Amino acid sequence: MIVHTFLFRWKAGVAEDQKERAIREIQALQGKIPGLVETLVGRNISPRSQGYELGGVMKFANPANFEAYHDHPVHQRLLAWLMPLIDPVEVDFEI
């Protein structure tokens, strides 16, 4: 299983409705991406957040599913509007 983790810092001027849309659309990947076993996403409540306001974890059944996720059209549509709004950090590992 592959665990994909991410943290987002929002760029200046990002509106609350855009932040909410990001959460909804990341959650909506579940059931649309083959091999995506679990999706957890939410606002960071840590006092040690270092400015990262949103975090998430996605679990993929295997490395092939994780690799296919990157180019999946649903994921690419999300990235098209989301990437200009964020400063992301990603950590991926196998369990």
Secondary structure, DSSP 8 states (H G I E B T S, - for coil): -EEEEEEEEE-TT--HHHHHHHHHHHHTTTTTSTTEEEEEEEE---TT-TT--EEEEEEESSHHHHHHHHH-HHHHHHHHHHGGGEEEEEEEEE-
